[in-house]
Amino acid sequence: MGQKTHPYGFRLGYNKPWKSRWYADKDYADLLHEDVKLRKELKEKLKSAGISSIDIERAANKLVVRIYTARPGIIIGRKGAEIDKLKQEVEKRT
């Protein structure tokens, strides 16, 4: 019987990028837990937006969160009001 390979893990790095793109020496565990909590909270808060994936990039003191969604209007809101609230909440957390 052949060994089964997970399709996502098999393609990771070749034609699918990592979900988190950053490097840390001593803070690795803390930043990883922070990423997991952030993803979980965003998915719970934005259930109705149809989120497919959340990518997180870190560089020095900069955090970039990319949310791939089927319904961006729910996340952005009228005149960008909802996205501004979301940015403030993420800034408080990190």
Distance bins in CASP14 RR format, pairs under 12 A and 6 or more apart:
PFRMAT RR
TARGET T0000
AUTHOR 0000-0000-0000
RMODE 2
METHOD distances of the structure
MODEL  1
3 10 0 0 0 0 0 1 0 0 0 0 0
4 10 0 0 0 0 0 1 0 0 0 0 0
5 11 0 0 0 0 1 0 0 0 0 0 0
5 12 0 0 0 0 0 1 0 0 0 0 0
6 12 0 0 0 0 1 0 0 0 0 0 0
6 16 0 0 0 0 0 1 0 0 0 0 0
7 14 0 0 0 0 0 1 0 0 0 0 0
7 15 0 0 0 0 0 1 0 0 0 0 0
7 16 0 0 0 0 1 0 0 0 0 0 0
8 14 0 0 0 0 0 1 0 0 0 0 0
8 15 0 0 0 0 0 1 0 0 0 0 0
8 16 1 0 0 1 0 0 0 0 0 0 0
8 17 0 0 0 0 0 1 0 0 0 0 0
8 18 0 0 0 0 0 1 0 0 0 0 0
8 19 0 0 0 0 0 1 0 0 0 0 0
8 53 0 0 0 0 0 1 0 0 0 0 0
9 15 0 0 0 0 0 1 0 0 0 0 0
9 16 0 0 0 0 1 0 0 0 0 0 0
9 18 0 0 0 0 0 1 0 0 0 0 0
9 19 0 0 0 0 0 1 0 0 0 0 0
10 16 0 0 0 0 1 0 0 0 0 0 0
11 17 0 0 0 0 0 1 0 0 0 0 0
11 18 0 0 0 0 0 1 0 0 0 0 0
12 18 1 0 0 1 0 0 0 0 0 0 0
12 19 0 0 0 0 1 0 0 0 0 0 0
12 20 0 0 0 0 0 1 0 0 0 0 0
13 19 0 0 0 0 0 1 0 0 0 0 0
13 21 0 0 0 0 0 1 0 0 0 0 0
16 53 0 0 0 0 0 1 0 0 0 0 0
16 55 0 0 0 0 0 1 0 0 0 0 0
17 53 0 0 0 0 1 0 0 0 0 0 0
17 55 1 0 0 1 0 0 0 0 0 0 0
17 56 0 0 0 0 0 1 0 0 0 0 0
17 57 0 0 0 0 0 1 0 0 0 0 0
17 66 0 0 0 0 0 1 0 0 0 0 0
17 68 0 0 0 0 0 1 0 0 0 0 0
18 35 0 0 0 0 0 1 0 0 0 0 0
18 53 0 0 0 0 0 1 0 0 0 0 0
18 55 0 0 0 0 1 0 0 0 0 0 0
18 56 0 0 0 0 1 0 0 0 0 0 0
18 57 0 0 0 0 1 0 0 0 0 0 0
19 32 0 0 0 0 0 1 0 0 0 0 0
19 35 0 0 0 0 1 0 0 0 0 0 0
19 36 0 0 0 0 0 1 0 0 0 0 0
19 38 0 0 0 0 0 1 0 0 0 0 0
19 39 0 0 0 0 1 0 0 0 0 0 0
19 52 0 0 0 0 0 1 0 0 0 0 0
19 53 1 0 0 1 0 0 0 0 0 0 0
19 54 1 0 0 1 0 0 0 0 0 0 0
19 55 1 0 1 0 0 0 0 0 0 0 0
19 56 1 0 0 1 0 0 0 0 0 0 0
19 57 0 0 0 0 0 1 0 0 0 0 0
19 65 0 0 0 0 0 1 0 0 0 0 0
19 66 0 0 0 0 0 1 0 0 0 0 0
19 67 0 0 0 0 0 1 0 0 0 0 0
19 68 0 0 0 0 0 1 0 0 0 0 0
20 28 0 0 0 0 0 1 0 0 0 0 0
20 31 0 0 0 0 1 0 0 0 0 0 0
20 32 1 0 0 1 0 0 0 0 0 0 0
20 33 0 0 0 0 0 1 0 0 0 0 0
20 34 0 0 0 0 0 1 0 0 0 0 0
20 35 1 0 1 0 0 0 0 0 0 0 0
20 36 0 0 0 0 1 0 0 0 0 0 0
20 38 0 0 0 0 0 1 0 0 0 0 0
20 39 0 0 0 0 1 0 0 0 0 0 0
20 53 0 0 0 0 0 1 0 0 0 0 0
20 54 0 0 0 0 1 0 0 0 0 0 0
20 55 1 0 0 1 0 0 0 0 0 0 0
20 56 1 0 1 0 0 0 0 0 0 0 0
20 57 1 0 0 1 0 0 0 0 0 0 0
20 58 1 0 0 1 0 0 0 0 0 0 0
20 63 0 0 0 0 0 1 0 0 0 0 0
20 64 0 0 0 0 0 1 0 0 0 0 0
20 65 0 0 0 0 0 1 0 0 0 0 0
20 66 0 0 0 0 0 1 0 0 0 0 0
21 31 0 0 0 0 0 1 0 0 0 0 0
21 35 0 0 0 0 0 1 0 0 0 0 0
21 55 1 0 0 1 0 0 0 0 0 0 0
21 56 1 0 0 1 0 0 0 0 0 0 0
21 57 1 0 1 0 0 0 0 0 0 0 0
21 58 1 0 0 1 0 0 0 0 0 0 0
21 59 0 0 0 0 1 0 0 0 0 0 0
21 62 0 0 0 0 0 1 0 0 0 0 0
21 63 0 0 0 0 0 1 0 0 0 0 0
21 64 0 0 0 0 1 0 0 0 0 0 0
21 65 0 0 0 0 0 1 0 0 0 0 0
21 66 0 0 0 0 1 0 0 0 0 0 0
22 28 0 0 0 0 1 0 0 0 0 0 0
22 31 1 0 0 1 0 0 0 0 0 0 0
22 32 0 0 0 0 1 0 0 0 0 0 0
22 34 0 0 0 0 0 1 0 0 0 0 0
22 35 0 0 0 0 1 0 0 0 0 0 0
22 55 0 0 0 0 0 1 0 0 0 0 0
22 56 1 0 0 1 0 0 0 0 0 0 0
22 57 1 0 0 1 0 0 0 0 0 0 0
22 58 1 1 0 0 0 0 0 0 0 0 0
22 59 1 0 0 1 0 0 0 0 0 0 0
22 60 0 0 0 0 0 1 0 0 0 0 0
22 62 0 0 0 0 0 1 0 0 0 0 0
22 63 0 0 0 0 1 0 0 0 0 0 0
22 64 0 0 0 0 1 0 0 0 0 0 0
22 65 0 0 0 0 0 1 0 0 0 0 0
23 31 0 0 0 0 1 0 0 0 0 0 0
23 32 0 0 0 0 0 1 0 0 0 0 0
23 57 0 0 0 0 0 1 0 0 0 0 0
23 58 0 0 0 0 1 0 0 0 0 0 0
23 59 0 0 0 0 1 0 0 0 0 0 0
23 60 0 0 0 0 0 1 0 0 0 0 0
24 30 0 0 0 0 1 0 0 0 0 0 0
24 31 1 0 1 0 0 0 0 0 0 0 0
24 32 0 0 0 0 1 0 0 0 0 0 0
24 33 0 0 0 0 0 1 0 0 0 0 0
24 34 0 0 0 0 0 1 0 0 0 0 0
24 35 0 0 0 0 0 1 0 0 0 0 0
24 58 1 0 0 1 0 0 0 0 0 0 0
24 59 0 0 0 0 0 1 0 0 0 0 0
24 60 0 0 0 0 0 1 0 0 0 0 0
25 31 0 0 0 0 0 1 0 0 0 0 0
27 33 0 0 0 0 0 1 0 0 0 0 0
27 34 0 0 0 0 1 0 0 0 0 0 0
27 35 0 0 0 0 0 1 0 0 0 0 0
27 58 0 0 0 0 1 0 0 0 0 0 0
28 34 0 0 0 0 0 1 0 0 0 0 0
28 35 0 0 0 0 0 1 0 0 0 0 0
28 58 0 0 0 0 0 1 0 0 0 0 0
29 35 0 0 0 0 0 1 0 0 0 0 0
29 36 0 0 0 0 0 1 0 0 0 0 0
30 36 0 0 0 0 0 1 0 0 0 0 0
30 37 0 0 0 0 0 1 0 0 0 0 0
30 58 0 0 0 0 0 1 0 0 0 0 0
30 94 0 0 0 0 0 1 0 0 0 0 0
31 37 0 0 0 0 0 1 0 0 0 0 0
31 38 0 0 0 0 0 1 0 0 0 0 0
31 56 0 0 0 0 1 0 0 0 0 0 0
31 57 0 0 0 0 0 1 0 0 0 0 0
31 58 1 0 0 1 0 0 0 0 0 0 0
31 63 0 0 0 0 1 0 0 0 0 0 0
31 94 0 0 0 0 1 0 0 0 0 0 0
32 38 0 0 0 0 0 1 0 0 0 0 0
32 39 0 0 0 0 0 1 0 0 0 0 0
32 56 0 0 0 0 0 1 0 0 0 0 0
32 58 0 0 0 0 0 1 0 0 0 0 0
33 39 0 0 0 0 0 1 0 0 0 0 0
33 40 0 0 0 0 0 1 0 0 0 0 0
33 93 0 0 0 0 0 1 0 0 0 0 0
33 94 0 0 0 0 0 1 0 0 0 0 0
34 40 0 0 0 0 0 1 0 0 0 0 0
34 41 0 0 0 0 0 1 0 0 0 0 0
34 56 0 0 0 0 1 0 0 0 0 0 0
34 58 0 0 0 0 1 0 0 0 0 0 0
34 63 0 0 0 0 1 0 0 0 0 0 0
34 65 0 0 0 0 0 1 0 0 0 0 0
34 90 0 0 0 0 0 1 0 0 0 0 0
34 93 1 0 0 1 0 0 0 0 0 0 0
34 94 1 0 0 1 0 0 0 0 0 0 0
35 41 0 0 0 0 0 1 0 0 0 0 0
35 42 0 0 0 0 0 1 0 0 0 0 0
35 54 0 0 0 0 1 0 0 0 0 0 0
35 55 0 0 0 0 0 1 0 0 0 0 0
35 56 1 0 1 0 0 0 0 0 0 0 0
35 57 0 0 0 0 0 1 0 0 0 0 0
35 58 0 0 0 0 1 0 0 0 0 0 0
35 63 0 0 0 0 1 0 0 0 0 0 0
35 65 0 0 0 0 1 0 0 0 0 0 0
35 90 0 0 0 0 0 1 0 0 0 0 0
35 93 0 0 0 0 0 1 0 0 0 0 0
35 94 0 0 0 0 1 0 0 0 0 0 0
36 42 0 0 0 0 0 1 0 0 0 0 0
36 43 0 0 0 0 0 1 0 0 0 0 0
36 54 0 0 0 0 0 1 0 0 0 0 0
36 56 0 0 0 0 1 0 0 0 0 0 0
37 43 0 0 0 0 0 1 0 0 0 0 0
37 44 0 0 0 0 0 1 0 0 0 0 0
37 54 0 0 0 0 0 1 0 0 0 0 0
37 56 0 0 0 0 0 1 0 0 0 0 0
37 90 0 0 0 0 0 1 0 0 0 0 0
37 93 1 0 0 1 0 0 0 0 0 0 0
37 94 0 0 0 0 0 1 0 0 0 0 0
38 44 0 0 0 0 0 1 0 0 0 0 0
38 45 0 0 0 0 0 1 0 0 0 0 0
38 54 1 0 0 1 0 0 0 0 0 0 0
38 55 0 0 0 0 0 1 0 0 0 0 0
38 56 1 0 0 1 0 0 0 0 0 0 0
38 58 0 0 0 0 0 1 0 0 0 0 0
38 63 0 0 0 0 1 0 0 0 0 0 0
38 65 1 0 0 1 0 0 0 0 0 0 0
38 67 0 0 0 0 0 1 0 0 0 0 0
38 86 0 0 0 0 0 1 0 0 0 0 0
38 89 0 0 0 0 1 0 0 0 0 0 0
38 90 1 0 0 1 0 0 0 0 0 0 0
38 91 0 0 0 0 0 1 0 0 0 0 0
38 92 0 0 0 0 0 1 0 0 0 0 0
38 93 1 0 0 1 0 0 0 0 0 0 0
38 94 1 0 0 1 0 0 0 0 0 0 0
39 45 0 0 0 0 0 1 0 0 0 0 0
39 46 0 0 0 0 0 1 0 0 0 0 0
39 51 0 0 0 0 1 0 0 0 0 0 0
39 53 0 0 0 0 1 0 0 0 0 0 0
39 54 1 0 1 0 0 0 0 0 0 0 0
39 55 0 0 0 0 1 0 0 0 0 0 0
39 56 1 0 0 1 0 0 0 0 0 0 0
39 65 0 0 0 0 1 0 0 0 0 0 0
39 66 0 0 0 0 0 1 0 0 0 0 0
39 67 0 0 0 0 1 0 0 0 0 0 0
39 90 0 0 0 0 0 1 0 0 0 0 0
39 93 0 0 0 0 0 1 0 0 0 0 0
40 46 0 0 0 0 0 1 0 0 0 0 0
40 47 0 0 0 0 0 1 0 0 0 0 0
40 51 0 0 0 0 0 1 0 0 0 0 0
40 54 0 0 0 0 1 0 0 0 0 0 0
40 93 0 0 0 0 0 1 0 0 0 0 0
41 47 0 0 0 0 0 1 0 0 0 0 0
41 51 0 0 0 0 0 1 0 0 0 0 0
41 54 0 0 0 0 0 1 0 0 0 0 0
41 65 0 0 0 0 0 1 0 0 0 0 0
41 86 0 0 0 0 0 1 0 0 0 0 0
41 89 0 0 0 0 1 0 0 0 0 0 0
41 90 0 0 0 0 1 0 0 0 0 0 0
41 92 0 0 0 0 0 1 0 0 0 0 0
41 93 1 0 0 1 0 0 0 0 0 0 0
41 94 0 0 0 0 0 1 0 0 0 0 0
42 49 0 0 0 0 1 0 0 0 0 0 0
42 50 0 0 0 0 0 1 0 0 0 0 0
42 51 1 0 0 1 0 0 0 0 0 0 0
42 53 0 0 0 0 0 1 0 0 0 0 0
42 54 1 0 1 0 0 0 0 0 0 0 0
42 55 0 0 0 0 0 1 0 0 0 0 0
42 56 0 0 0 0 1 0 0 0 0 0 0
42 65 1 0 0 1 0 0 0 0 0 0 0
42 66 0 0 0 0 0 1 0 0 0 0 0
42 67 1 0 0 1 0 0 0 0 0 0 0
42 68 0 0 0 0 0 1 0 0 0 0 0
42 69 0 0 0 0 0 1 0 0 0 0 0
42 75 0 0 0 0 1 0 0 0 0 0 0
42 86 0 0 0 0 1 0 0 0 0 0 0
42 87 0 0 0 0 0 1 0 0 0 0 0
42 89 0 0 0 0 1 0 0 0 0 0 0
42 90 0 0 0 0 1 0 0 0 0 0 0
42 93 0 0 0 0 0 1 0 0 0 0 0
43 49 0 0 0 0 1 0 0 0 0 0 0
43 50 0 0 0 0 1 0 0 0 0 0 0
43 51 1 0 1 0 0 0 0 0 0 0 0
43 52 0 0 0 0 0 1 0 0 0 0 0
43 53 0 0 0 0 1 0 0 0 0 0 0
43 54 1 0 0 1 0 0 0 0 0 0 0
43 67 0 0 0 0 1 0 0 0 0 0 0
43 68 0 0 0 0 0 1 0 0 0 0 0
43 69 0 0 0 0 0 1 0 0 0 0 0
43 75 0 0 0 0 0 1 0 0 0 0 0
44 51 0 0 0 0 0 1 0 0 0 0 0
44 54 0 0 0 0 0 1 0 0 0 0 0
45 51 0 0 0 0 1 0 0 0 0 0 0
45 54 0 0 0 0 0 1 0 0 0 0 0
45 67 0 0 0 0 0 1 0 0 0 0 0
45 74 0 0 0 0 0 1 0 0 0 0 0
45 75 0 0 0 0 1 0 0 0 0 0 0
45 82 0 0 0 0 0 1 0 0 0 0 0
45 85 0 0 0 0 0 1 0 0 0 0 0
45 86 0 0 0 0 1 0 0 0 0 0 0
45 89 0 0 0 0 1 0 0 0 0 0 0
45 90 0 0 0 0 0 1 0 0 0 0 0
45 93 0 0 0 0 0 1 0 0 0 0 0
46 52 0 0 0 0 0 1 0 0 0 0 0
46 54 0 0 0 0 1 0 0 0 0 0 0
46 65 0 0 0 0 0 1 0 0 0 0 0
46 67 1 0 0 1 0 0 0 0 0 0 0
46 68 0 0 0 0 0 1 0 0 0 0 0
46 69 1 0 0 1 0 0 0 0 0 0 0
46 70 0 0 0 0 0 1 0 0 0 0 0
46 71 0 0 0 0 1 0 0 0 0 0 0
46 72 0 0 0 0 0 1 0 0 0 0 0
46 73 0 0 0 0 0 1 0 0 0 0 0
46 74 1 0 0 1 0 0 0 0 0 0 0
46 75 1 0 0 1 0 0 0 0 0 0 0
46 76 0 0 0 0 0 1 0 0 0 0 0
46 77 0 0 0 0 0 1 0 0 0 0 0
46 82 0 0 0 0 1 0 0 0 0 0 0
46 83 0 0 0 0 0 1 0 0 0 0 0
46 85 0 0 0 0 0 1 0 0 0 0 0
46 86 0 0 0 0 1 0 0 0 0 0 0
46 89 0 0 0 0 0 1 0 0 0 0 0
47 69 0 0 0 0 0 1 0 0 0 0 0
47 70 0 0 0 0 0 1 0 0 0 0 0
47 71 0 0 0 0 0 1 0 0 0 0 0
47 74 0 0 0 0 1 0 0 0 0 0 0
47 75 0 0 0 0 0 1 0 0 0 0 0
48 69 0 0 0 0 1 0 0 0 0 0 0
48 70 0 0 0 0 0 1 0 0 0 0 0
48 71 1 0 0 1 0 0 0 0 0 0 0
48 73 0 0 0 0 0 1 0 0 0 0 0
48 74 1 0 1 0 0 0 0 0 0 0 0
48 75 0 0 0 0 1 0 0 0 0 0 0
48 82 0 0 0 0 0 1 0 0 0 0 0
49 67 1 0 0 1 0 0 0 0 0 0 0
49 68 0 0 0 0 0 1 0 0 0 0 0
49 69 1 0 1 0 0 0 0 0 0 0 0
49 70 1 0 0 1 0 0 0 0 0 0 0
49 71 1 0 1 0 0 0 0 0 0 0 0
49 72 1 0 0 1 0 0 0 0 0 0 0
49 73 1 0 0 1 0 0 0 0 0 0 0
49 74 1 0 1 0 0 0 0 0 0 0 0
49 75 1 0 1 0 0 0 0 0 0 0 0
49 76 0 0 0 0 1 0 0 0 0 0 0
49 77 0 0 0 0 0 1 0 0 0 0 0
49 82 0 0 0 0 1 0 0 0 0 0 0
49 83 0 0 0 0 0 1 0 0 0 0 0
49 86 0 0 0 0 0 1 0 0 0 0 0
50 67 0 0 0 0 1 0 0 0 0 0 0
50 68 0 0 0 0 1 0 0 0 0 0 0
50 69 1 0 1 0 0 0 0 0 0 0 0
50 70 1 0 1 0 0 0 0 0 0 0 0
50 71 1 0 1 0 0 0 0 0 0 0 0
50 72 0 0 0 0 1 0 0 0 0 0 0
50 73 0 0 0 0 0 1 0 0 0 0 0
50 74 0 0 0 0 1 0 0 0 0 0 0
50 75 0 0 0 0 1 0 0 0 0 0 0
51 65 0 0 0 0 0 1 0 0 0 0 0
51 66 0 0 0 0 0 1 0 0 0 0 0
51 67 1 0 0 1 0 0 0 0 0 0 0
51 68 1 0 0 1 0 0 0 0 0 0 0
51 69 1 0 1 0 0 0 0 0 0 0 0
51 70 0 0 0 0 1 0 0 0 0 0 0
51 71 0 0 0 0 1 0 0 0 0 0 0
51 72 0 0 0 0 0 1 0 0 0 0 0
51 74 0 0 0 0 1 0 0 0 0 0 0
51 75 0 0 0 0 1 0 0 0 0 0 0
52 66 0 0 0 0 0 1 0 0 0 0 0
52 67 0 0 0 0 1 0 0 0 0 0 0
52 68 1 0 1 0 0 0 0 0 0 0 0
52 69 1 0 0 1 0 0 0 0 0 0 0
52 70 1 0 0 1 0 0 0 0 0 0 0
52 71 0 0 0 0 0 1 0 0 0 0 0
52 72 0 0 0 0 0 1 0 0 0 0 0
53 65 0 0 0 0 0 1 0 0 0 0 0
53 66 0 0 0 0 1 0 0 0 0 0 0
53 67 0 0 0 0 1 0 0 0 0 0 0
53 68 1 0 1 0 0 0 0 0 0 0 0
53 69 0 0 0 0 1 0 0 0 0 0 0
53 70 0 0 0 0 0 1 0 0 0 0 0
54 64 0 0 0 0 0 1 0 0 0 0 0
54 65 1 0 0 1 0 0 0 0 0 0 0
54 66 1 0 0 1 0 0 0 0 0 0 0
54 67 1 0 1 0 0 0 0 0 0 0 0
54 68 1 0 0 1 0 0 0 0 0 0 0
54 69 0 0 0 0 1 0 0 0 0 0 0
54 75 0 0 0 0 0 1 0 0 0 0 0
54 86 0 0 0 0 0 1 0 0 0 0 0
54 90 0 0 0 0 0 1 0 0 0 0 0
55 63 0 0 0 0 0 1 0 0 0 0 0
55 64 0 0 0 0 1 0 0 0 0 0 0
55 65 1 0 0 1 0 0 0 0 0 0 0
55 66 1 0 1 0 0 0 0 0 0 0 0
55 67 0 0 0 0 1 0 0 0 0 0 0
55 68 1 0 0 1 0 0 0 0 0 0 0
56 62 0 0 0 0 0 1 0 0 0 0 0
56 63 1 0 0 1 0 0 0 0 0 0 0
56 64 1 0 0 1 0 0 0 0 0 0 0
56 65 1 0 1 0 0 0 0 0 0 0 0
56 66 1 0 0 1 0 0 0 0 0 0 0
56 67 0 0 0 0 0 1 0 0 0 0 0
56 90 0 0 0 0 0 1 0 0 0 0 0
56 94 0 0 0 0 0 1 0 0 0 0 0
57 63 1 0 0 1 0 0 0 0 0 0 0
57 64 1 0 1 0 0 0 0 0 0 0 0
57 65 1 0 0 1 0 0 0 0 0 0 0
57 66 1 0 0 1 0 0 0 0 0 0 0
58 64 1 0 0 1 0 0 0 0 0 0 0
58 65 0 0 0 0 1 0 0 0 0 0 0
58 94 0 0 0 0 1 0 0 0 0 0 0
61 91 0 0 0 0 0 1 0 0 0 0 0
61 94 0 0 0 0 1 0 0 0 0 0 0
62 91 0 0 0 0 0 1 0 0 0 0 0
62 94 0 0 0 0 0 1 0 0 0 0 0
63 87 0 0 0 0 0 1 0 0 0 0 0
63 90 1 0 0 1 0 0 0 0 0 0 0
63 91 0 0 0 0 1 0 0 0 0 0 0
63 93 0 0 0 0 1 0 0 0 0 0 0
63 94 1 0 1 0 0 0 0 0 0 0 0
64 87 0 0 0 0 0 1 0 0 0 0 0
64 90 0 0 0 0 0 1 0 0 0 0 0
64 94 0 0 0 0 0 1 0 0 0 0 0
65 75 0 0 0 0 0 1 0 0 0 0 0
65 83 0 0 0 0 0 1 0 0 0 0 0
65 86 0 0 0 0 1 0 0 0 0 0 0
65 87 0 0 0 0 1 0 0 0 0 0 0
65 89 0 0 0 0 0 1 0 0 0 0 0
65 90 1 0 0 1 0 0 0 0 0 0 0
65 91 0 0 0 0 0 1 0 0 0 0 0
65 93 0 0 0 0 0 1 0 0 0 0 0
65 94 0 0 0 0 1 0 0 0 0 0 0
66 72 0 0 0 0 0 1 0 0 0 0 0
66 75 0 0 0 0 0 1 0 0 0 0 0
67 73 0 0 0 0 0 1 0 0 0 0 0
67 74 0 0 0 0 0 1 0 0 0 0 0
67 75 1 0 0 1 0 0 0 0 0 0 0
67 76 0 0 0 0 0 1 0 0 0 0 0
67 82 0 0 0 0 0 1 0 0 0 0 0
67 83 0 0 0 0 1 0 0 0 0 0 0
67 86 0 0 0 0 1 0 0 0 0 0 0
67 87 0 0 0 0 0 1 0 0 0 0 0
67 90 0 0 0 0 0 1 0 0 0 0 0
68 75 0 0 0 0 0 1 0 0 0 0 0
69 75 1 0 0 1 0 0 0 0 0 0 0
69 76 0 0 0 0 1 0 0 0 0 0 0
69 83 0 0 0 0 0 1 0 0 0 0 0
69 86 0 0 0 0 0 1 0 0 0 0 0
71 77 0 0 0 0 0 1 0 0 0 0 0
71 82 0 0 0 0 0 1 0 0 0 0 0
72 80 0 0 0 0 0 1 0 0 0 0 0
72 82 0 0 0 0 0 1 0 0 0 0 0
72 83 0 0 0 0 1 0 0 0 0 0 0
73 79 0 0 0 0 0 1 0 0 0 0 0
73 80 0 0 0 0 1 0 0 0 0 0 0
73 81 0 0 0 0 0 1 0 0 0 0 0
73 82 0 0 0 0 1 0 0 0 0 0 0
73 83 0 0 0 0 1 0 0 0 0 0 0
74 80 0 0 0 0 0 1 0 0 0 0 0
74 81 0 0 0 0 0 1 0 0 0 0 0
74 82 1 0 0 1 0 0 0 0 0 0 0
74 83 0 0 0 0 0 1 0 0 0 0 0
74 86 0 0 0 0 0 1 0 0 0 0 0
75 81 0 0 0 0 0 1 0 0 0 0 0
75 82 1 0 0 1 0 0 0 0 0 0 0
75 83 1 0 0 1 0 0 0 0 0 0 0
75 84 0 0 0 0 0 1 0 0 0 0 0
75 85 0 0 0 0 0 1 0 0 0 0 0
75 86 1 0 0 1 0 0 0 0 0 0 0
75 87 0 0 0 0 0 1 0 0 0 0 0
76 82 1 0 0 1 0 0 0 0 0 0 0
76 83 1 0 1 0 0 0 0 0 0 0 0
76 84 0 0 0 0 1 0 0 0 0 0 0
76 85 0 0 0 0 0 1 0 0 0 0 0
76 86 0 0 0 0 1 0 0 0 0 0 0
76 87 0 0 0 0 0 1 0 0 0 0 0
77 83 1 0 0 1 0 0 0 0 0 0 0
77 84 0 0 0 0 1 0 0 0 0 0 0
77 85 0 0 0 0 1 0 0 0 0 0 0
77 86 0 0 0 0 1 0 0 0 0 0 0
78 84 0 0 0 0 0 1 0 0 0 0 0
78 85 0 0 0 0 0 1 0 0 0 0 0
80 86 0 0 0 0 1 0 0 0 0 0 0
80 87 0 0 0 0 1 0 0 0 0 0 0
81 87 0 0 0 0 0 1 0 0 0 0 0
81 88 0 0 0 0 0 1 0 0 0 0 0
82 88 0 0 0 0 0 1 0 0 0 0 0
82 89 0 0 0 0 0 1 0 0 0 0 0
83 89 0 0 0 0 0 1 0 0 0 0 0
83 90 0 0 0 0 0 1 0 0 0 0 0
84 90 0 0 0 0 0 1 0 0 0 0 0
84 91 0 0 0 0 0 1 0 0 0 0 0
85 91 0 0 0 0 0 1 0 0 0 0 0
85 92 0 0 0 0 0 1 0 0 0 0 0
86 92 0 0 0 0 0 1 0 0 0 0 0
86 93 0 0 0 0 0 1 0 0 0 0 0
87 93 0 0 0 0 0 1 0 0 0 0 0
87 94 0 0 0 0 0 1 0 0 0 0 0
88 94 0 0 0 0 0 1 0 0 0 0 0
END
